[in-house]
Amino acid sequence: MIDFTKKQLKDVDILIANRVSKRCELKHDSPCFCGSTKTRGECCLIETNYWLSKKFLNEIIGFAKHHNFNVSKGIMPNKFIKNLESSFQKKFNICAIPGCNRPCINSHVFGKALLHDHFQNSFCNWVVIDDRGVKKWSQVGIDSEIGYKIFCAECDNSFFQDIDNLKQEINNKKNQLLHIFRSLAYQHQFNRTAMAIAHQIAIAYIPVSFERNKFLNTKVTHEQIDITHLVECYIRYALTKIDLFKVYKILQSDRFDRIEKHLISRKIFTKKGFFAQGIENPKIDVLGNNVELKRDSAIIYNITPIDDKSLSLIVFSLYDEYNPLLNQIQDCNEYKCKKYFSNLIEKKNSPRGVLVNKNMKENEKILR
């Protein structure tokens, strides 16, 4: 097994920076690719952050050998990615609240009290839409498995106490923005982890290329590293990081009158309640017209049951260009609203963001 030299690591970092800079402007104070939460000037511009163990590196080389020396995201088994994710989170386990550097706990993506009240048992189903658009269901425990490394224990308990209360004021603007903030923080931490893993796999291409040259008698250069997934993750991470700070600043200011045009909510009636959240950049509006919205991170939505027959839909955007779309969502009839969000929910949804009752059948539409 080779040992990386600082020059090899720096060469890959320069290559990644050049590729990313074609999609967005990079500066010293831009977020670092490695997921440390530091800026590039504080982190990999000084010394490339490489944390992949030799065990993981050997496994990546093994996967590559069985797939024509391909190290793209698609060939990695989910279990291996989960193990990588766990390793990263142990090393860079930092609360999503701006300014807090305490380690995270497994925070609930939705309020724990709300989950127990709605499902009235210890289990529900995650609904996952994979990269091929195939819906997969997995039963999970509410107490043990509906969690992610999002916040530290102190922030998780204090920051969201108003919306983890079963008697919360649904129409309160601060409460609505807190739901949005938690959804945004989850997506932000997920994107940070995915970016960090993609960064380490890109670096792993160095020994993979050596192995390829040895077995196939070919010459592969570092410039052929596929970092498409890394670039996508980086852009999403950088955008959610900016948005997270902006929403946090609004929450700290208590000036919710300033976001009237950016935050809408409505009640939706449904036969089966569920929880859902996500960040989307829709290609069509509510009326079916094509829209050209420029941001990868456009609207943030959160859906929470009110009772057995109705849902609370909250939609937020920080940017004025999305106000017409928000107005459509607010003013359209219920059929069009449900159809629009059904399409958003049913398409590829990463990270996992939909929870349904464990008795719901797999061929059922989530939003009916």
VOGU-3710 file (C-alpha; in Angstrom, 3 decimals, decimal comma):
1> midftkkqlk> 0,000/0,000/0,000  1,374/3,425/-0,903  1,727/6,283/1,527  0,556/9,592/0,130  3,094/12,373/-0,094  2,077/15,942/0,668  2,749/16,776/-2,983  0,351/14,067/-4,208  -2,351/15,308/-1,868  -1,741/18,914/-2,902
11> dvdilianrv> -1,902/17,968/-6,605  -5,349/16,427/-6,122  -6,502/19,428/-4,088  -5,409/21,791/-6,879  -7,181/19,616/-9,457  -10,397/19,622/-7,412  -10,173/23,389/-6,889  -9,748/23,980/-10,625  -12,799/21,830/-11,433  -14,977/23,435/-8,758
21> skrcelkhds> -13,929/26,939/-9,803  -15,552/26,314/-13,200  -18,940/26,121/-11,450  -18,475/28,716/-8,712  -15,968/31,315/-7,602  -13,444/30,029/-5,068  -11,764/32,247/-2,504  -9,636/31,756/0,604  -12,783/32,119/2,714  -14,805/29,614/0,651
31> pcfcgstktr> -15,876/26,440/2,523  -13,285/23,672/2,382  -14,029/20,522/0,341  -13,030/18,173/3,155  -16,078/18,991/5,328  -14,137/20,276/8,323  -16,434/23,411/8,422  -13,292/25,573/8,117  -12,532/27,837/5,169  -10,048/26,698/2,526
41> gecclietny> -7,550/29,295/3,763  -7,718/27,760/7,239  -7,680/24,150/6,063  -6,653/22,382/2,848  -4,778/25,336/1,346  -2,342/24,884/4,236  -2,271/21,081/4,253  -4,717/18,729/2,521  -7,005/17,054/5,041  -6,886/13,310/4,412
51> wlskkflnei> -8,564/11,007/6,933  -9,306/7,846/4,922  -7,897/4,765/6,688  -5,838/2,128/4,849  -8,664/-0,347/5,463  -11,153/1,866/3,597  -8,598/2,603/0,893  -8,018/-1,131/0,307  -11,783/-1,649/0,023  -12,098/1,167/-2,536
61> igfakhhnfn> -9,311/-0,386/-4,607  -11,075/-3,743/-4,339  -14,369/-2,238/-5,537  -12,537/-0,520/-8,397  -10,848/-3,748/-9,575  -14,250/-5,415/-9,914  -15,695/-2,470/-11,864  -13,027/-1,780/-14,492  -11,193/0,445/-11,995  -14,152/2,755/-11,629
71> vskgimpnkf> -14,373/4,679/-8,328  -17,600/6,565/-8,990  -20,294/6,921/-6,345  -22,538/4,310/-7,969  -20,250/1,307/-7,404  -19,897/1,746/-3,646  -22,228/-0,479/-1,567  -24,523/1,405/0,822  -22,991/-0,352/3,839  -19,514/0,869/2,864
81> iknlessfqk> -20,761/4,453/2,406  -22,475/4,249/5,812  -19,208/3,128/7,423  -17,380/6,006/5,748  -20,098/8,371/6,951  -19,712/7,123/10,509  -15,927/7,576/10,381  -16,248/11,132/9,116  -18,843/12,098/11,719  -16,660/10,762/14,548
91> kfnicaipgc> -13,813/12,981/13,354  -15,772/16,124/12,383  -18,849/15,955/14,598  -19,824/19,653/14,843  -23,225/21,172/15,731  -25,038/22,955/12,876  -25,937/25,988/15,011  -23,625/28,825/13,852  -20,932/29,511/16,431  -21,443/26,239/18,322
101> nrpcinshvf> -18,523/23,804/18,156  -19,903/21,137/20,480  -20,218/17,547/19,165  -23,570/16,392/17,778  -25,992/13,830/19,081  -28,388/11,867/16,874  -30,959/14,645/16,560  -34,454/13,818/15,339  -35,161/15,164/11,872  -38,687/15,982/13,093
111> gkallhdhfq> -39,840/16,637/16,653  -39,741/13,435/18,704  -42,940/14,236/20,610  -44,763/14,910/17,321  -43,562/11,603/15,875  -44,768/9,603/18,866  -48,096/11,416/18,934  -48,774/10,800/15,249  -47,533/7,233/14,759  -48,607/6,060/18,239
121> nsfcnwvvid> -46,082/3,206/18,152  -42,337/2,730/18,119  -41,931/2,215/14,371  -42,642/3,914/11,048  -41,293/3,730/7,491  -38,586/5,803/5,873  -39,327/6,295/2,175  -36,165/6,598/0,078  -36,083/7,420/-3,648  -32,777/6,146/-5,062
131> drgvkkwsqv> -30,704/7,568/-7,930  -32,653/5,491/-10,463  -35,997/6,847/-9,224  -36,910/3,570/-7,472  -38,854/3,947/-4,232  -37,537/1,891/-1,326  -39,146/1,494/2,085  -37,454/0,558/5,332  -39,037/0,188/8,757  -37,216/2,144/11,468
141> gidseigyki> -37,577/2,759/15,178  -38,683/6,249/16,190  -36,440/6,379/19,261  -33,339/4,732/17,831  -33,158/5,225/14,067  -34,830/8,496/13,057  -31,827/10,632/13,725  -28,794/12,275/12,202  -25,753/14,160/13,499  -27,319/17,632/13,310
151> fcaecdnsff> -27,148/19,436/16,669  -25,443/19,097/20,023  -27,585/18,004/22,980  -27,818/21,509/24,442  -28,895/23,216/21,197  -31,261/20,401/20,255  -33,073/20,612/23,592  -33,211/24,393/23,965  -33,460/25,795/20,442  -36,497/23,752/19,356
161> qdidnlkqei> -38,485/23,430/22,572  -41,354/25,570/21,215  -41,939/23,342/18,171  -41,375/20,059/19,995  -44,413/20,899/22,103  -47,634/19,135/21,039  -49,529/22,368/21,778  -47,312/24,548/19,587  -48,857/27,488/17,740  -48,888/26,299/14,133
171> nnkknqllhi> -49,536/29,773/12,715  -46,721/31,400/14,673  -44,099/32,686/12,196  -41,160/31,925/14,475  -42,349/28,343/14,976  -42,762/27,915/11,236  -39,251/29,240/10,618  -37,866/26,894/13,288  -39,310/23,916/11,370  -37,636/25,257/8,213
181> frslayqhqf> -34,351/25,822/10,053  -34,270/22,242/11,344  -34,953/20,873/7,845  -32,246/23,128/6,399  -29,748/22,096/9,089  -30,371/18,398/8,379  -29,828/18,881/4,647  -26,722/20,974/5,382  -25,127/18,282/7,573  -26,046/15,575/5,064
191> nrtamaiahq> -24,452/17,570/2,213  -21,335/18,232/4,295  -20,896/14,524/4,984  -21,557/13,516/1,354  -19,060/16,123/0,130  -16,374/14,946/2,561  -16,782/11,315/1,462  -16,643/12,323/-2,224  -13,470/14,316/-1,462  -11,736/11,326/0,131
201> iaiayipvsf> -12,785/9,003/-2,710  -11,337/11,486/-5,216  -8,010/11,363/-3,369  -8,215/7,556/-3,337  -8,065/7,623/-7,131  -4,247/8,031/-6,887  -3,542/4,433/-5,714  -6,434/3,179/-7,866  -4,712/4,636/-10,932  -1,438/2,944/-9,926
211> ernkflntkv> -3,256/-0,396/-9,651  -4,947/0,156/-13,003  -1,637/0,925/-14,683  -0,093/-2,211/-13,168  -2,908/-4,590/-14,118  -3,934/-3,132/-17,500  -0,571/-1,715/-18,595  -2,129/1,676/-19,256  -1,294/5,209/-18,267  -3,973/7,047/-16,297
221> theqidithl> -3,336/10,598/-15,125  -4,773/12,411/-12,145  -6,639/14,736/-14,502  -9,001/11,866/-15,312  -10,413/11,744/-11,774  -14,204/11,936/-11,892  -15,255/14,539/-9,323  -18,735/15,267/-10,715  -20,437/14,081/-7,527  -18,004/16,048/-5,372
231> vecyiryalt> -18,699/19,262/-7,296  -22,468/18,764/-6,939  -22,134/18,107/-3,198  -19,850/21,097/-2,731  -22,244/23,502/-4,407  -25,174/22,228/-2,327  -23,078/22,403/0,851  -21,855/25,948/0,154  -25,404/27,176/-0,567  -26,991/25,531/2,469
241> kidlfkvyki> -24,190/26,910/4,664  -24,978/30,459/3,516  -28,732/29,942/3,916  -28,303/28,369/7,356  -26,502/31,462/8,646  -29,124/33,781/7,123  -32,075/31,916/8,650  -30,293/31,720/12,016  -29,750/35,491/11,915  -33,466/36,060/11,268
251> lqsdrfdrie> -34,383/33,805/14,196  -31,997/35,674/16,482  -33,350/39,078/15,415  -37,039/38,181/16,030  -37,962/40,425/13,052  -40,346/38,029/11,351  -42,318/40,829/9,683  -39,464/41,073/7,181  -40,055/37,580/5,803  -43,785/37,772/5,013
261> khlisrkift> -43,150/37,354/1,274  -40,631/34,547/1,792  -42,518/32,275/4,220  -45,930/30,798/3,420  -48,012/28,128/5,094  -51,291/26,381/4,460  -53,374/23,512/5,744  -53,803/20,444/3,536  -56,374/17,697/4,072  -55,246/14,127/3,497
271> kkgffaqgie> -56,392/10,568/4,198  -53,032/9,559/5,683  -50,694/11,813/7,607  -46,927/11,816/7,138  -43,793/13,887/7,742  -41,670/15,259/4,890  -39,010/17,886/4,274  -36,587/18,845/1,554  -34,809/21,488/-0,489  -35,838/21,717/-4,122
281> npkidvlgnn> -35,076/23,683/-7,275  -38,307/22,987/-9,220  -38,232/22,836/-13,007  -41,927/23,697/-13,341  -44,294/25,920/-11,399  -47,689/24,982/-9,940  -49,406/25,655/-13,283  -47,045/23,342/-15,165  -45,024/26,113/-16,822  -41,280/25,682/-17,185
291> velkrdsaii> -39,277/27,911/-14,884  -35,618/28,834/-15,033  -34,556/29,410/-11,470  -30,818/29,738/-11,068  -30,065/28,411/-7,598  -29,367/24,781/-6,778  -30,957/25,417/-3,381  -34,260/27,181/-4,040  -37,227/26,461/-1,772  -37,232/24,665/1,565
301> ynitpiddks> -40,396/22,857/2,633  -41,601/21,081/5,744  -44,759/18,978/6,090  -45,994/17,990/9,555  -49,290/16,358/10,606  -51,769/18,564/12,484  -54,129/15,683/13,210  -55,239/12,424/11,541  -56,782/14,237/8,578  -54,728/17,355/7,948
311> lslivfslyd> -51,159/18,515/7,396  -49,264/21,741/7,919  -47,264/22,737/4,815  -44,563/25,372/5,335  -42,518/26,672/2,381  -39,677/29,180/2,566  -37,182/30,864/0,267  -34,631/33,557/1,043  -34,658/34,933/-2,477  -37,106/37,345/-4,132
321> eynpllnqiq> -37,004/35,509/-7,461  -38,988/32,664/-5,873  -41,814/34,867/-4,554  -44,080/34,233/-7,595  -43,759/30,470/-7,035  -44,516/30,879/-3,325  -47,594/32,942/-4,204  -48,804/30,167/-6,520  -48,375/27,571/-3,768  -50,264/29,794/-1,341
331> dcneykckky> -53,165/30,681/-3,666  -53,752/27,557/-5,772  -56,580/25,146/-4,977  -55,866/22,149/-2,777  -55,828/19,651/-5,655  -53,060/21,549/-7,480  -51,094/22,081/-4,284  -51,199/18,387/-3,371  -50,311/17,349/-6,922  -47,346/19,733/-6,983
341> fsnliekkns> -45,850/18,521/-3,714  -46,656/14,913/-4,490  -44,396/15,231/-7,533  -41,628/16,810/-5,448  -41,864/14,137/-2,759  -42,106/11,180/-5,145  -39,038/12,128/-7,166  -35,465/11,471/-6,062  -35,250/12,779/-2,520  -31,804/13,000/-1,010
351> prgvlvnknm> -31,332/12,917/1,893  -34,168/10,774/3,230  -36,965/13,108/4,123  -40,296/11,232/4,190  -41,800/9,293/7,111  -45,052/7,358/6,755  -47,083/4,973/8,907  -45,694/1,438/8,940  -49,087/0,132/7,763  -49,029/2,168/4,557
361> kenekilr> -48,737/0,026/1,419  -45,730/0,469/-0,849  -47,790/1,090/-3,983  -49,726/3,931/-2,363  -49,068/7,555/-3,225  -47,572/9,340/-0,250  -49,693/12,459/-0,693  -53,255/11,659/-1,764
//
